[in-house]
Structure formats: C-alpha cells, structure tokens
Amino acid sequence: MSNFFFRIFLLLFSFITQCFFAHSYYADGLSDGTLKVNSTNIPVKIYSTTELEDLSDFANRETTNTLVILNKSNLEAPHYEYSAMILNKFRDKNYQFFTKDFKLIGTNVSPENIETYKYAVKVNTPITGSESVKLETPFKIWDPSTGIHLGPITLHFYSLMFIFAFGFGYILMTKIFKIDRVNQKYLEPLFTWTLIGTILGARLGHVIFYQPELFKEDFWSVFLPISTKNGLKFTGFSGLASHGATIALIFTTLYYSFKIIKKNPLWVYDRLGIVVSLGGAFVRMGNFFNSEIIGKPVDPNSPFALLFPQQSSEYGITVPRYPTQLFEAIGYICLFLLLWALYRKTNKKYQQGWLFGLFFIILWAIRFFVEFLKEPQGDEFIQFAGLNTGQVLSIPFMIAGVIIMVISKKFKITEEENAKPE
C-alpha cells in the first residue's frame, strides 16, 4: 500500500513540476517540427492562425523550410475571394499545398477544392506527388472536425457535450430520486429549472465578468445565440461562465425547493452537486473540441504539450499549450466519483449540506489551481494579488463551502424523513 501512495506522490509531483516549470518561449509564434519526405528529415517551422489578416501577413515573410497549418476559418466560402488571394500569395512565395493526408494539390485554388487545402509547405527542394510526406512533432496536434455532418446540418461537438451533460444528468438524478424514494413527479421541474439557470446564468456571467461591452455593442447576442455585428449570423452561445451558472442555479434551486418539492434547499443542492460535477466534465470536453479555454504556452517536449491550430487569436500565438480543459474535466470526474461514493456508501446524504459544501470546496479549488495554467478569457476586469478573475471569483465559493459543511450538522435527518417532502 505504501508503494501505491508513493507512486501517486511521484505522479502528482511530476505533474506539478511540468505545469509550473515547463514554460518555453516561441520566437515569432513558430513551433518546431520535422517533415519526413521519403527517408529525408527536414526541420521545419510550424505556423497557424485563425485570422485571415495574420495569415496574409505571414505570406509576405521571407521564410525557408516552413509549414503552415490552414484552418477552416481561413477557407470559408463567404470569404473565398480573399482566401484565394492569400493562397495565391503563398504559391507565389514557392509554397506547395497539401491535403490533410499530405497529398500534393497540383491544381489552382477554386471554390470546389479550397476546403481540401490543409497545409502550405515551403522547402528548398520542391516535393513531387509521388513522394511520401509525413509531419512529426514532439507535441500532439489537436485539430478535429467541427462536428458530425448530417447533410446540410452540422451537430457541433460542443452542443453534443451539452446534450450529454443534461442527458446523463437526468438519468443520474432519476436514479438518485429512486434511491431516496422521492416521487418522480418532482424530477421534471428540477430538470427545467436547472436548464434555465445553467444556460441563462452561464451566459450572463460570461458577459458581466468577461465581455460587458456586449451590452452596448451586440445586445441581443447576450440573450440569443446570434450576432448582429456585421449582419445577422447564428453563432450559438460562444461564451459561458461557470461562476454565473452557479449563482443562477442557487436561486432557481431555491425556488424549486420552497415552491415545488418543499424540501430544505441543502437537500437538493447535495444531490445537484453530484450531477453538476459530471456535467462540468462534459462541458469542459466541449471546450476541448472547440479549442477554447486553452492553457499557457508549454515546452514542446512536455507530455502535456498540445497544439490547437483552431484556437482563437484572443489567446495569443498558436503554439503548444496546456490542455487545461482536460485538466478540469479529469478533476470534475474525480469529484463526481468521490461524491457518488460518499452518497451511496455513507450516511452523509442525511446530513443536509455536507455533500454540497464538499462539492463547493473541491470544485472551486480545481478551478482555482487550473487557472494558474490558463490564458485569460477576454479582459480580466477583476484582479487581486496576482490572481485573475476566475480565481478571485472562486475564493468566496470555497469559503461558502466550508461554512455550509460546518452548519450542516444542524440539518441532519433520518432515512424516513429523507423520503418525505417537508
């Protein structure tokens, strides 16, 4: 057993060391890789951006042995003329174009083939179509498709993760109500109020804490999944904040507790915390698919180094970074397993508020520490003692968790009382 804990200690020590000491500087926003052409290894500089203007500027640079990862946003049909002009600039600078499978594209760019362009490569000796080409890097490259294409409709992975979060949450809460012998009629309104609180609170929280300018610049985008800037466009809710969702859930759950199920709100919060832990993991996986809420630059040789070619320019240069979305997701899964075990194997579910207090402490502690590795999400309007907005907002929630655990001793109930509405 001692060897087991020693290995866990070494794993955590290695993780912390990598997180805090593996940062590296990338000159001009370029990463290093190796292009294997048949049996020849060619060191190349790797560049990527989601901004067409930045891509155009890079085409004007005098470079050698360079590989540019092209993004879907660089090749969208509405901007075809501008995109084609930029690709032709690269061609004039002796770049060759390849598909995602590194098949040489020998034809000129056209509306029919522009979406097949994935790499622009410039090396001293031009590559022929018969040569085998492969890119090798010390880091991984995360460049997934936007979603599942069903004819003219695309089911985005971020939306799919939200569906999983609420779907599995509903299934899990159904099981919890059965265990507690609570009438299933109380489940539907809980799901409804949780959905309203999560979406509305998360959206308002993001805008208030990170993008308050939207209230003036694009008011309707605050409440609707659209943008009215530069024409009407469906965007989905691209900015959601967990702090805002938490605050809204507290109030919607109070209404549900007093007006509908008529139980102590702490009883509801205890069980909701279990579900939210699992749902939070799915949401962070959605962020991972979207290449958002990414981490700070990291040494390319770090086992945590990941390149996000589709990352927004708001995070800075496109270089290997920490996959902080996965760090949080793993933390939330561990929290879910802990809360579920305590709920099933102990009597803590009868000490109303104890599980919820523990949930608050651990959830926001995970968020607090992972924030050290994250890039800022928009402008940091709240800062204190070197802490960013997410960390400052997490501290009151952790303190609240401690207080709730302490006062939970006053709200113990019996197993019989647990099954009855108050």
N, C-alpha and C positions, 0 to 999 in steps of 0.2 A: 504493500500500500504506500509506503514511504517513497518507493521509486516512482510510483504513479504521480504523486504530488510534486516530486522533484522535476519530472518531465513537464508537467503543466507549468511549473515555475519557469523552466527554461524557455518554453514556448512563449509565455507572456513576456519574459524579459527580452527575447529576440524580437517580438512584435513591437514592443515599446522602443527598443533601440532603433529598429528600422524606421519607425514613424517619426522619431524626433531627430535622428542624425543622418538620414539618407538623402536629405535635400541636395539638389545639384542645380547648377546654372546652365542654361541652354542659350548659347550665343545666337542672336538673331532669330530666336524661335525655331531653331532647327534641331532635329534629333539625328542620331546616327544609326545606320543600318548597313546591311550587306546585300547587294544584288548578285545573285548567282546566275550567271549566263553560261549555260552548259557547265563546264567544270571550272570556269573562271569566277573568282570572287572580286567584286567591285565595291569598294566602300562608297556609300552614298549618303548625302544629307537629305533628310526627310522633312517635307513641309506640308502643312494642311491648314485650311481656314474655311469658315462658312461664309465669309464676306467676299462678295464679288470684287469690290474695290481693292481689297488687300491682295486678292488673287491676281488682279490686273497689275498691281504694283510689283508683285513678285516676278511676274513675267518679264519685267523690264530689267531685272537684276542680271548682272553678268555672273553666271554660275557654271560650275563643272560638276559632273557626277552627282546629279540631283534627281530625287524622286518626289513628285507632288501627288498627294492623295486627293482626288477630286470628290466632292460631296454632291449629294442630290440637290442641295440648295444652290450649288454652283451651276446646275444644269437644268433648272426648272423651265418648263415650256413658256410661261409668261415672259421670261427674260431671255428667250432664245437668241435674239439678235445680239444682245450684249455678251451673252455667254459664248456664242460662236466667235465673236470678235476676239475675246480673250484667248480662247483655244487656238485661234489662228496666230495670235501673238506668240504663244508658246511654240507653235510649229515653226514660225519664222526664226525663233531662237534655237532651232535644231532639237526641239523636244520631239519624242515619239510617244504615241498614245497606245494604251493597252486596256483590255477589259479587266474585270475583277479576277479572271483566271489567267491573267498575263498573256492573253492572246493579242498579237500585234494588230492594230487597227490601221489598215492601209488606205482607207477611203477618206475623203474630205468629210468634215462635220456637216450634218444635215438634221432636220427635225426628226427624222426617222431613227437615226443612230446615236444622237447626242447622249441619251441616257445609258448607253453602253460604255461610255468613256469613264474609266476609273483611275488610271494612273497616267501621269505625264512624266516621261523619263528622259534625262539627258546624260549621255555618257560619251566618252571620247570616240569610241568605235560604234557606229550605228548597229542596232540589233536587227537581225533578219527574222522573218516569220518562222523559219524552221528551227530556230534556237529555243532551248528550254530556259524559261526565266522564272526565278523564284526570289521573294524578298525574305530575308532573315533579320530579325531584330532581337536584342537581349530582353526586350519587353514585349508584352502582348498588345495586340491592336484590337480594340472593341469597335466594330463597325457594322452593326446589324441592320437589317431592313427596318423600315418604319413600322411595319405591322403585317398582318395577314391580309392579303389581297383577295377579296371576294367579288370578282367582276369589277364594276365601277366603284365599289365601296372598299375602303381600307379600314380594317379593325386594328386600330393602333394598340401597341403593346401596353402603353401607359393606361389607356382606358380599360384594357383587358385585366390589368393588375387591380384596378379599382373594382371591377366586377368580381374578381376572385376575393378581394378583401371583404366586400359586403356579402358575397355568396357564402364563403366559408364561415364568416361571422354569424350569418343567420343560422347555418347548420349547427354551429357550436353553441349558440345561445339556445337553440331548441333543445339540445342535449342537456344544457345546464338547467333549464326550466323543468325538464323531466326528472333530473336528479333531485332538484329541490321540491318536486311535486307541486309546481305552480301551474295554474291554468294557462293553457297555450293561447287563450284569447288575448293575453297581455303581451304576446310576442310581436304581433303586427304593429301596434302603435309604437313600441320601442324601436323597431326597425325604421319606421317612418321618421320619428323624431331624431334618431341617430344620424340618418342620411341627411336630413335638413341641416342639423347642427354641424356635421362634418364638412359638407360642401360649402355652405354659406360662411361658416366661421373660418375655415381654412383660407377661403378666397379673400375675405375682408381682412384677415390677419396679415396676409402677404402684402396687400395693398397698403394698409396702415403702417406696418413696420418696415417695409422694404421699397414700395413704389407709391407713395402718397400722391405723386404728381399725376397719376392716372385719374384721380377725381376731377382734375381740370382738363387734362389732355385727351382722355378717352373714357368718359364717364360710364358709358354703357358696357364697356369691357369689364368693369368691376363686377357686375352682376350677371352678365350674359357671356357665353362662350364665343364672342365675336370681337372684332376690332373694327373701329370706324375710321382709323387713321389711314389715309391714302386709299380710301374706298372701303366698302363693306367686305369683310373677309371672316370666314369661320375659323377660329383658332383653337377652340377648346379652352379649358381653364389651365393656362400655362404656368400660373403662379399660385401655389397653395402653401400655407404656413401651418405647421403642426401646433404652434402655440395658440393661434387663432382658433383652430379646430377644437382644442382642449377647452378654451374658455367658453365657446359656444355650446359644447357638449355638456358642460357643467350646468348651464342654465336650462337647456332643453330637457336634461335628465331630471332636474328639479321639478319641472312642470309635470313630466311623466310620473315621477314618484308620488307627488302630492295629489295630482288630479286623476290619475289613471289607475296605477297599480296599488296606490295608497300604502306604500312601504317606506321605511326610512331610506332616504336617498343614498346613504352609505351602503345599504344592501345592494342597490342597483349598481353603484359605482364599483363595488367589489367584483361583480361579475362582468361588468362592461370593460373593466381594465384587462381582464384575460383576453377578451375578444379584440380589443384595440391593439394589444401587443402583437397579435398575429397579423391584424390588418395593417399595422405600421410596417411590417416586414414586406408585405406585398406592395405597398406604396413606394417604399424605397427601391424595390426591384423595378417598379415602373420608372422611377427617376434614372435608374441604371440604363434601362433600354433607351431612354430619352437623352442620355449623355448629359444630364444636368445634376446640380448639386455635387459637383466633382471636387476632388481634393487639390492640394497644392502640388507643385512640381516635385518629383521624386527622382532619385538616382536611377538611371535606366537599368542598372543591374539589380535593383531591389526586386524581391519576389512579389512586391505589391505594385510594381510599376505597370501602368496601363495607359495606352494612348487612346484618346477619344477624338477621332477625326471629326465627328459631328458636333462637338461641343460648341456652345455659343461663344461668340467673341467677347462677351461680357466677362468671361472668366480669364481672359488674357490669352497668351500664346498657346498654341496647340502642341503640347509636349507631354511626355509620360507623366501621369499624376496618380495620386492615391485614389482607389475606388471607394471613396468614403460612403457611397450609397450602400455598398455591400457590407462595410463595417457596421453600419447602423442596422441593416437588415438582419445580420447574424446576431447582433446584440438583442434585437427585439424578439427573435426566435427563441433565444436562450431565456429571455424574460418570460415569454409565453409558457415555455416548458416548466419553468420554476413555479409560476403562479398556478398552472394547471395541476402540478403535483401537490402543491400546498392545498388547493381547493379539494382535490379528490382524496388525499391521504391524511389530512389533518382536520381538526375542528375549527380552524381559523375562519372558515366561512360563516361561522356563527358569532364571531367577534366583529360586528359590523364596522367596516372602515379599515380593518387591519390589512387586508389584501390590497385595498385601494391605496393606502398610504405607502405600502411597499412598492406598488406599481409606480407611483409618482416618483419616489426616490430613485429607483433604478432606471426608469425610462429617461428621466431628465438628466441623470448622471451620464448615461450613454451619450445623449445628445451633447452635453457639456464637453465631454472629453473628445469626442469625434470632431467637434467644432475647431479644435486646435489644428486639424489637418485639412479643413475645408477652405475653399475660396469663398470670398464674400458673395452673398446672394443679393445683388443690387447694392444700393448705398447703405452703409452702416450708420443709421441715424442714432442708435443707442450704443455707446461705448463707455467702458469704465475699467480703469486699472489694467488696460491692455486686453480686456475681454471684449468680444464682439457682441452684436445684437442678440444672436441666438443663445449665447452663454449667459448674458445678463438676464434675459427673459426666463432662462431655465432655473436660476437660483431660487426665485420665490416659490416655484413649483416644488423643488426639492425640500425647502423648508416646510411648505404646507404638508408634504408627505410625512415628515417627521411628526408634526403636530397631530395629524389625523391618526397615525399609529398610536400615539400616546393616549389620545382621548377615546380611542376605540374600546378601551377597557370598560367604558361606561355603557356600551351599547351591545353587550352580549345577549344572545337569545338562545332559546332551546331549539332542538330539532323540530319539535311540534310547532313552535312559533314561526319557525323559518318557512313552513309550508302555507302559512295563512296570511292573507292580506291584513294589514294593520287597520 
